[in-house]
Amino acid sequence: MMAGASWQEGLLRVSPQPGWGCFLSRPSNPRVLSLSPYSQLRHCASSSFTEIAATTIVTAVSSSNDQLSAQLTESTPLPSPAALSSGLGASQNGGPLLQPISVSVPYGNRHITIETGLIGRQASGAVTVTDGDTIIYATACAAEEEVEPSDFTPLSVHYQERFSAAGRTSGGFFKREGRAKDHEILICRLIDRPLRPMIAKGFNHETQILSWVFSYDAIHPPEPLAIVAASAALALSDIPVVKTVGAVRVGMVDGEFIVNPTVQEMELSQLDMIVAGSGSSIIMIEGCCKFVTEEKMLQAISLGQEAVVKVCEAIEGLVKKAGKAKRLDTIHLPSPSIYKCIEDLVADELTQALQIASKSARKRAIAVVESKVMNALAQRKNHPVQSTLKEENEELEYHDEVGLEDGEVDEGDLHVKPVPLERLNNSFDPLDVKVAFKQINSKLMRSLIIKNKKRSDGRGPEDIRPIQCSCSLLPRAHGSALFTRGETQALAVTTLGGDDMGQRLDNLTETDTKRFYFQYTFPPSSVGETGRVGAPSRREIGHGMLAEKALEYALPPEDVFPYTIRLESTITESNGSSSMASVCGGCLAMLDAGIPLKESIAGVAMGLILNPSEIGGSNDPVILSDIIGAEDALGDMDFKIAGSADGVTAFQMDIKVDGVELEVLEKALLQARDGRRHILGEMSKCNPAPSRKLSKYAPLIDLFKVEPEKINSVIGSGGKTVRSIIDKSGVESIDLEDDGSVRIVSKSLNALESAKSKILGLTMDPVVGSVYRDCPVVSIVSFGCFLEIAPGREQISPYLQGLCHISELSTKRIEKVEDILKVGDRVDVKLIEMNSKGQMRLSRRALLLEDGATETQEASATSNTDKKSEKKAVSKSGKSSDSSKDGETRRSQKTSTTTKNDTTEGRKYRTDRLVISSKKGESVIKHKQVDVSEGEDILSISSDDEAEDPSEEMPLVSADA
């Protein structure tokens, strides 16, 4: 006796795992053993499968209070639980507890290792994939209970990069990995797309694939390895799959293709392509490239497929050694009689409904036909009952609504969702009817295209829907565009900013700040429905990244256009290909914002109808350009391709069959090129056209470089200096890089120029012969004045000024500096000398001589001086000029120094020598009387008693501080 068991005739295989499936192995006489969760056999464990032959059918019947029982009649005895169980891995002869099995796989110019049996033995399938020091761990499990069928296979994929894999931790406040990052979500989608169509149709059990990066060497990227690991775990599990999947990455450096390039090689690559497939066909491709031609892409796909075949063969070899039997008995498909009943009942009506051009009208017409079918078949008597029906009079329980995983959207005209209908005796299961009805839709739609060469909206296979676009819709946005293609519409908006607007990345594989990012939003109102609104779904993140890759290669270099660019696309209407509409709208919005793109970019989605001979056509597959939602949902392929007129920049292919041939992709790529060129021609007719200039509301950015070793002078202690510049000038931000790059962001041109002059002043090196404008007078002494030639340098040291001697202030003789200048006045000067200590000698007189200025012009050049002072300075200067000879005699008698006219070389005079010394942290200023000859560097004159402690003497002027 075994509680909870029911037998049917057949040769059986018992799985040792908690999944407990028992499966057909002799098609001539099929028999199935089904075990409940309470069966004793379910809890037995064995390192190998045990085959059991049952000769009769014994079905357990239980009452509400009695235990289930079964009478087994067998040709061979059923092994006892003790015989079946030998531990999870330990052999009966005392062998090792863990018995890993591994295979080595050629992977480009190296080998990777796929291993099972060491980690995760209780999972239905678990593997580790090792490439160098990069290790990926993946598991695959399926729930025991069946869920109701829906539009999508009940599969969920989760991928996580542990920071500990690279020996570090998260840079955020929380040091534990939590919500999936965008980068991880994109890899989840990479894993999902090739594996989802490989799970057997009718397997309606929740399936979950989990993957972690446990070790990362910064050489071998984890993305393609994650697909291989998930595929191997799925193949080893008891989950029924159609084909084994492998994946590789293909790069191109200097025109040469590289299979599975390293991280360093990818930095130089012009192509980043992930190819996934089976041993005989291609299942998925995705990536981006730098305007690569279609011919080069086909070569890369072909090379990648050759490498994929080797991976698939290795996984199949591992499955032969350690794989579990598949749960084929759990597959549930609608009865063939349902299809015949539906075709007999509504084939003509459904054909007419499918030819309605408007999406909403077509959807309503199909809903009417579906309602007729459900009323006729779901409660119809006198039809055979399916083998999978439950006990009589049992009521089916359905949820009111089934949400689609990760925001996936079926834009078709028909959805398969559970319905609150009670199944009567001898009637079809309502969900079986809905599944069959959708497949009949697909069959009739394909037949119409093949026979009539016309699609639902009246287009031919290669036709593009009507296009209309306009720019500058939003007056305050920096750039905007509305792109409409048929019943699909995208509103794109560009926002420009500085580095502080960049998107920070903190992933295992990269830590950087993006200066361009694309954000895609798909509200439920775009398809006339209500639904979830909030954080972006996986689909929105994936579509946004595809559009970002498509446009990124067209951006100008940072030194040409130093802005951070945020591009948003909100889908306002959708009937297929909304991501490619976002690419087109995004290109126009960036042109409207004044971004000088290298090329205009457009995108188009291609569809496919395989095997048309089955519905009356030829054997050649039909490629559809610019597919609508119904063609995406009911067709065999969604191949998105974006690029310029002559080259591809991004691509993504999803299929709903078990693979396509290279020849099909070649035809799709060439047809897509024609479609892109047509769309670019329509975009050139945009009205209003893109402004192609910066908006008056966009910030101004100036990008320049200074010497890297002087960046600290701009930053200051704790950022004090740069914050002071921002506050005083009024700019929005100043971004500094270690390589000396400076980026100033401001909404005012005057503020930007002010901040730039301050930074240049802090970092410049004075050069003899240079002219410095608008230099303020900071102090006046008897022999001249000190001027600040580099605004802001006084914040670092008070001794970074140059001396303009009294003889160099004017072309005329002056008695005192105060006659023409006072502290705070601003004048233009020229650097005429700089000694070995960095002390500078300035001249205003040299500029006046060059300009031929008069004394009156000199006086008017001084700023920040009241009119009375200016007049006094002019009168004194004129008086001194008229009586220069008498003045010279009086001064010579006073100073006992022989003098000549001030234009005569060799003149000597008595003046002060200014000495600044530092003792015990305090500055001391002294004046010394010294004899100076005309033209002599008074700043370098030494005196025996000018400093008590020469070792502590500070230079008067230093350009090096």
Order of alpha helices (4+ residues) and beta strands (2+ residues): beta-beta-beta-beta-alpha-beta-beta-beta-beta-beta-alpha-beta-alpha-beta-beta-alpha-beta-beta-alpha-alpha-alpha-alpha-beta-beta-beta-beta-beta-beta-alpha-beta-alpha-beta-beta-alpha-beta-beta-alpha-beta-alpha-alpha-beta-beta-alpha-beta-beta-beta-beta-beta-alpha-alpha-alpha-alpha-beta-beta
